[in-house]
């Protein structure tokens, strides 16, 4: 398999880019403050073949727990996912191998400061602590100013790709101006077509920057693996991509399957085994759900995702997207583009129709209301009321 010509980036004891073997990553689904569970999962993912293992940090208590986890699993090359509090990097950088930040999340804090000032704080802290960075851009959580600037720049099927790519390029330029080169970029979406288009465009403009590949919120097996395979087969055969994650909605005890699926896809591509994609793939019912991770505030989210798929099976022939998100970080924004969206809080589920909020419902009753809304959409499309 032809390899990308990007520069090498060291993260812990692995090297991303520079023609090195592709690094498979995964993310702990446990709550970081549950130290024993997080240690067990980090070990499990490392043993399965993950070169980097990510955890989410959102508070001082998370940081304290992280210190213990790092001490007990030094071999796992832990990576921190900064959420909306970017200043936590000052506390976590001495502990980990790499930090990922989302440019869209920088917008929400300290609005009096410029993007460059915030990135400078992150970058300078990373450099002082000898760790790598990932600029992680998601189509569903692009900086609102970038989103507005490039509204309408894409054909409908690729809506948001230009804003995502331009956001990544903006942050690369900021880091370059600061003299920082030890960074990786990711451009993700739940639609493999957008992942392919965005990464192709970025790689053509910045072939020097290592790319982390992934189809975010790919959902459950087997569909999640199929969506991911579509993107990876096309990009990796074009020498685009240096590290990857398969993001699947899985029970906590089965998170190792993300690594297994990633390894299988790589082995198949290396051996020239490509699975044909059904001609109508992407048509009909599309259920997207985020991977179970430590941001999830109620593990009932995982069961709910499977119940949504089971309940909505009767609508498989209709072009309808249902999004099931597990946390307040990605939930509100990344359900906006779905026909129906659910984002899960600790004790209730927020239900949306497009960007319209329909209310908050208990976990044990939200499916009933979801079915009412699904039937209404089907009736609108067909003029026939579903029994």
C-alpha positions as CSV (number, residue, x, y, z in Angstrom):
1,X,0.0,0.0,0.0
2,X,1.4,3.3,-1.0
3,X,2.1,5.6,2.0
4,X,1.6,9.3,2.5
5,X,4.5,11.6,2.2
6,X,3.6,13.6,5.3
7,X,6.2,14.6,7.9
8,X,6.8,12.3,10.9
9,X,5.1,13.3,14.2
10,X,6.2,11.5,17.5
11,X,3.5,10.8,20.0
12,X,4.7,8.9,23.0
13,X,6.6,5.9,21.6
14,X,4.8,5.8,18.2
15,X,5.5,7.9,15.1
16,X,2.6,9.1,13.0
17,X,3.3,10.0,9.3
18,X,6.6,10.0,7.5
19,X,5.8,6.8,5.7
20,X,5.6,4.9,9.0
21,X,3.0,2.1,9.6
22,X,-0.5,3.4,10.1
23,X,-1.3,3.9,13.8
24,X,-4.7,2.6,15.0
25,X,-6.3,4.5,17.8
26,X,-9.3,4.1,20.1
27,X,-11.0,5.9,23.0
28,X,-12.0,4.8,26.5
29,X,-15.7,4.7,26.9
30,X,-15.5,4.7,30.7
31,X,-15.9,7.7,32.9
32,X,-12.4,9.0,33.5
33,X,-13.0,9.4,37.3
34,X,-13.8,5.6,37.5
35,X,-10.1,4.9,37.6
36,X,-10.2,1.1,37.8
37,X,-12.6,0.8,34.8
38,X,-10.6,3.3,32.8
39,X,-7.3,1.5,33.5
40,X,-8.9,-1.8,32.5
41,X,-10.2,-0.4,29.3
42,X,-7.0,1.4,28.3
43,X,-5.1,-1.9,28.9
44,X,-7.7,-3.7,26.8
45,X,-7.5,-1.3,23.9
46,X,-3.7,-1.3,24.0
47,X,-3.6,-5.1,24.1
48,X,-5.9,-5.2,21.1
49,X,-3.4,-3.2,19.1
50,X,-4.2,0.5,19.7
51,X,-1.1,2.6,19.4
52,X,-2.8,5.5,21.1
53,X,-5.7,5.5,23.6
54,X,-7.7,8.6,24.1
55,X,-9.6,9.8,27.2
56,X,-11.9,12.8,27.7
57,X,-11.1,15.4,30.3
58,X,-13.6,18.1,31.4
59,X,-12.9,19.0,35.0
60,X,-10.2,19.1,37.7
61,X,-11.5,15.8,39.1
62,X,-11.0,14.2,35.7
63,X,-7.4,15.6,35.7
64,X,-6.7,14.0,39.1
65,X,-8.1,10.7,37.9
66,X,-6.0,11.0,34.7
67,X,-2.8,11.2,36.7
68,X,-3.6,7.9,38.4
69,X,-4.6,6.3,35.1
70,X,-1.4,7.4,33.4
71,X,0.7,6.1,36.3
72,X,-0.9,2.7,36.1
73,X,-1.0,2.3,32.2
74,X,2.1,4.1,31.0
75,X,2.4,1.7,28.0
76,X,-1.0,2.9,26.5
77,X,0.3,6.2,25.1
78,X,-2.6,8.1,26.5
79,X,-4.1,11.0,24.6
80,X,-6.4,13.7,26.1
81,X,-9.5,15.0,24.3
82,X,-9.9,18.6,25.4
83,X,-13.5,19.5,25.4
84,X,-14.7,23.1,25.8
85,X,-12.3,24.1,28.5
86,X,-9.1,24.4,26.5
87,X,-7.1,25.8,29.4
88,X,-7.1,22.3,31.0
89,X,-4.2,21.5,28.7
90,X,-1.9,23.2,31.3
91,X,-2.8,20.5,33.8
92,X,-2.9,17.5,31.4
93,X,0.1,18.1,29.1
94,X,2.7,16.9,31.6
95,X,0.8,13.6,31.8
96,X,0.1,12.4,28.3
97,X,1.6,11.8,24.8
98,X,-0.8,14.0,22.8
99,X,-3.7,16.4,23.1
100,X,-6.6,16.8,20.7
101,X,-8.6,20.0,20.5
102,X,-11.6,20.9,18.4
103,X,-11.4,24.4,16.8
104,X,-15.2,24.7,17.0
105,X,-15.2,24.3,20.7
106,X,-12.7,27.2,21.2
107,X,-15.4,29.5,20.1
108,X,-17.5,29.0,23.3
109,X,-15.0,30.1,25.9
110,X,-13.4,33.5,26.5
111,X,-15.0,35.1,23.5
112,X,-13.1,38.3,24.1
113,X,-9.9,36.5,23.1
114,X,-9.0,35.7,19.5
115,X,-8.7,32.2,18.1
116,X,-5.0,32.8,17.6
117,X,-4.5,33.6,21.3
118,X,-6.3,30.5,22.4
119,X,-4.3,28.3,19.9
120,X,-1.1,29.9,21.0
121,X,-1.8,28.9,24.6
122,X,-2.5,25.3,23.6
123,X,0.5,25.1,21.3
124,X,3.0,26.7,23.6
125,X,1.9,24.5,26.5
126,X,2.2,21.4,24.3
127,X,5.7,22.4,23.1
128,X,6.9,23.0,26.7
129,X,5.8,19.6,27.7
130,X,7.1,17.8,24.6
131,X,3.8,16.4,23.4
132,X,2.0,16.3,20.0
133,X,-1.2,18.0,19.0
134,X,-4.2,17.0,16.9
135,X,-6.4,19.6,15.4
136,X,-9.7,17.7,15.3
137,X,-12.3,19.3,13.0
138,X,-15.8,17.9,12.8
139,X,-18.4,18.9,10.2
140,X,-21.1,19.1,12.8
141,X,-19.2,21.4,15.2
142,X,-17.3,23.9,13.0
143,X,-16.6,27.3,14.5
144,X,-19.9,29.2,13.8
145,X,-18.1,32.1,12.2
146,X,-16.4,29.7,9.7
147,X,-19.7,27.9,9.1
148,X,-21.4,31.2,8.3
149,X,-18.6,32.4,6.1
150,X,-18.7,29.3,3.9
151,X,-22.4,28.7,3.9
152,X,-23.6,27.6,0.5
153,X,-20.1,26.9,-0.7
154,X,-20.8,23.2,-1.3
155,X,-23.2,21.1,-3.3
156,X,-26.0,19.8,-1.0
157,X,-24.5,16.3,-0.6
158,X,-21.2,17.8,0.7
159,X,-22.6,20.6,2.7
160,X,-20.1,21.8,5.3
161,X,-17.0,20.3,3.8
162,X,-15.5,23.6,2.7
163,X,-16.0,25.1,6.2
164,X,-14.4,22.1,7.7
165,X,-11.4,22.2,5.4
166,X,-10.9,25.9,5.7
167,X,-11.1,25.7,9.5
168,X,-8.4,23.0,9.5
169,X,-6.2,25.1,7.1
170,X,-6.7,28.2,9.3
171,X,-5.4,26.3,12.4
172,X,-2.5,24.9,10.5
173,X,-1.5,28.4,9.5
174,X,-1.7,29.6,13.0
175,X,0.4,26.7,14.3
176,X,2.9,27.2,11.4
177,X,3.2,30.9,12.3
178,X,3.9,29.9,15.9
179,X,6.7,27.7,14.7
180,X,4.8,24.5,15.7
181,X,5.1,21.5,13.4
182,X,4.3,18.6,15.7
183,X,0.7,18.3,14.9
184,X,-1.8,16.0,13.1
185,X,-5.2,17.0,11.6
186,X,-8.5,15.2,11.4
187,X,-11.5,16.1,9.3
188,X,-14.5,14.0,10.2
189,X,-18.2,13.6,9.5
190,X,-20.8,10.8,9.9
191,X,-21.1,10.7,6.1
192,X,-18.2,8.9,4.4
193,X,-18.7,11.0,1.3
194,X,-17.8,14.2,3.3
195,X,-14.9,12.5,4.9
196,X,-13.5,11.4,1.6
197,X,-14.0,14.9,0.0
198,X,-12.7,16.8,2.9
199,X,-9.5,14.7,3.4
200,X,-8.8,14.7,-0.4
201,X,-9.1,18.4,-0.5
202,X,-6.9,19.0,2.6
203,X,-4.3,16.5,1.5
204,X,-3.9,18.2,-1.9
205,X,-3.2,21.5,-0.2
206,X,-1.2,20.3,2.8
207,X,0.4,17.0,2.0
208,X,3.1,17.7,4.6
209,X,0.6,17.4,7.5
210,X,-0.2,13.9,8.8
211,X,-3.9,13.0,8.7
212,X,-6.0,11.1,11.3
213,X,-8.9,9.4,9.5
214,X,-12.3,8.5,10.9
215,X,-16.0,8.5,10.2
216,X,-17.4,10.0,13.3
217,X,-20.6,8.7,14.8
218,X,-20.4,5.8,12.3
219,X,-22.9,3.9,14.5
220,X,-23.4,0.3,15.2
221,X,-22.1,-2.9,13.6
222,X,-22.3,-3.8,10.8
223,X,-23.3,-0.5,9.2
224,X,-20.6,1.5,11.1
225,X,-17.9,-0.7,9.8
226,X,-19.2,-0.4,6.2
227,X,-19.4,3.4,6.4
228,X,-15.8,3.5,7.7
229,X,-14.5,1.0,5.2
230,X,-15.9,3.1,2.3
231,X,-13.9,6.1,3.4
232,X,-10.7,4.2,4.4
233,X,-10.5,2.1,1.2
234,X,-10.7,5.2,-1.0
235,X,-8.4,7.4,1.0
236,X,-5.7,5.0,2.0
237,X,-5.3,3.7,-1.5
238,X,-4.6,7.3,-2.5
239,X,-1.9,7.5,0.2
240,X,-4.1,9.8,2.3
241,X,-4.0,9.0,6.0
242,X,-1.4,8.2,8.7
243,X,-3.5,7.1,11.7
244,X,-7.1,6.1,12.1
245,X,-9.9,5.3,14.4
246,X,-13.1,3.3,13.8
247,X,-15.8,5.0,15.9
248,X,-18.5,2.5,16.8
249,X,-21.4,2.4,19.2
250,X,-20.5,-0.6,21.4
251,X,-21.0,-1.9,24.9
252,X,-18.1,-0.8,27.1
253,X,-16.8,-4.3,27.3
254,X,-16.6,-4.6,23.5
255,X,-14.7,-1.4,22.7
256,X,-11.8,-3.5,21.5
257,X,-13.8,-4.2,18.4
258,X,-13.0,-0.7,17.1
259,X,-9.3,-1.8,17.0
260,X,-10.2,-5.2,15.5
261,X,-12.3,-3.6,12.7
262,X,-9.5,-1.1,12.0
263,X,-6.9,-3.8,11.7
264,X,-9.1,-5.9,9.4
265,X,-9.7,-3.0,7.1
266,X,-5.9,-2.3,6.9
267,X,-5.1,-5.9,6.3
268,X,-7.7,-6.2,3.5
269,X,-6.4,-3.0,1.8
270,X,-2.8,-4.2,2.1
271,X,-3.7,-7.5,0.6
272,X,-5.8,-5.9,-2.2
273,X,-9.1,-7.2,-0.8
274,X,-11.7,-4.6,-1.4
275,X,-15.4,-5.1,-0.6
276,X,-17.8,-3.8,-3.1
277,X,-20.2,-1.1,-1.9
278,X,-23.9,-1.8,-2.7
279,X,-25.1,0.6,-5.4
280,X,-27.8,2.0,-3.2
281,X,-25.6,2.3,-0.1
282,X,-26.5,5.6,1.6
283,X,-30.1,5.4,0.4
284,X,-32.9,4.6,2.8
285,X,-33.0,4.9,6.5
286,X,-29.7,6.1,8.0
287,X,-29.1,5.8,11.7
288,X,-26.0,7.5,13.0
289,X,-24.8,7.2,16.6
290,X,-21.7,8.4,18.3
291,X,-19.1,6.0,19.7
292,X,-19.6,5.3,23.4
293,X,-16.9,7.3,25.2
294,X,-16.2,8.9,28.6
295,X,-18.3,12.0,27.6
296,X,-21.5,9.8,27.7
297,X,-23.3,10.9,30.9
298,X,-25.7,7.8,31.0
299,X,-24.8,4.4,29.7
300,X,-28.4,3.9,28.9
301,X,-27.5,5.8,25.7
302,X,-26.0,2.7,24.2
303,X,-29.1,0.6,24.8
304,X,-31.2,3.4,23.4
305,X,-29.2,3.5,20.2
306,X,-29.9,-0.2,19.6
307,X,-33.6,0.2,20.5
308,X,-33.9,3.1,18.0
309,X,-32.5,0.9,15.3
310,X,-34.9,-1.9,16.2
311,X,-37.9,0.4,16.4
312,X,-37.2,2.2,13.2
313,X,-36.5,-0.9,11.1
314,X,-40.0,-0.5,9.4
315,X,-38.8,2.7,7.8
316,X,-35.7,1.2,6.1
317,X,-36.9,2.2,2.6
318,X,-37.3,5.9,3.4
319,X,-34.5,8.5,3.0
320,X,-34.6,9.5,6.7
321,X,-31.7,10.2,9.0
322,X,-32.0,9.6,12.8
323,X,-29.0,10.7,15.0
324,X,-28.5,9.4,18.5
325,X,-25.8,11.4,20.4
326,X,-24.6,10.5,23.9
327,X,-23.4,13.8,25.4
328,X,-23.9,17.6,25.7
329,X,-20.6,18.3,23.9
330,X,-21.5,16.9,20.5
331,X,-25.2,16.3,20.9
332,X,-26.8,19.7,20.3
333,X,-24.9,20.7,17.2
334,X,-24.4,17.3,15.6
335,X,-28.0,16.4,15.5
336,X,-29.0,19.6,13.6
337,X,-28.6,18.0,10.2
338,X,-30.6,14.9,11.0
339,X,-34.3,14.6,10.3
340,X,-34.7,13.4,13.9
341,X,-32.1,13.8,16.6
342,X,-31.7,12.5,20.1
343,X,-29.0,13.8,22.4
344,X,-28.8,12.2,25.8
345,X,-28.4,13.9,29.2
346,X,-28.0,12.1,32.5
347,X,-31.7,11.7,33.2
348,X,-33.5,12.6,30.0
349,X,-33.2,12.6,26.2
350,X,-33.6,15.8,24.2
351,X,-35.6,15.1,21.0
352,X,-35.2,17.3,17.9
353,X,-36.8,17.5,14.4
354,X,-34.0,19.1,12.4
355,X,-32.9,22.1,14.4
356,X,-36.3,22.4,16.2
357,X,-36.3,21.2,19.8
358,X,-39.3,19.0,20.6
359,X,-38.7,18.7,24.3
360,X,-36.9,16.4,26.9
361,X,-38.3,12.9,27.5
362,X,-37.4,10.1,29.9
363,X,-35.3,7.3,28.5
364,X,-38.2,4.9,28.9
365,X,-40.7,7.0,26.9
366,X,-38.7,8.8,24.3
367,X,-39.1,6.0,21.7
368,X,-42.8,6.4,21.7
369,X,-42.5,10.1,20.8
370,X,-39.8,9.3,18.3
371,X,-42.0,6.9,16.5
372,X,-44.8,9.5,16.3
373,X,-42.3,11.9,14.7
374,X,-41.0,9.3,12.3
375,X,-44.5,8.3,11.2
376,X,-45.2,12.0,10.5
377,X,-42.1,12.4,8.3
378,X,-43.0,9.2,6.4
379,X,-46.6,10.5,5.9
380,X,-45.2,13.8,4.6
381,X,-43.0,12.0,2.1
382,X,-45.7,9.6,0.9
383,X,-49.0,11.2,1.7
384,X,-49.9,7.9,3.5
385,X,-50.3,7.6,7.2
386,X,-48.2,4.7,8.7
387,X,-50.2,2.2,10.6
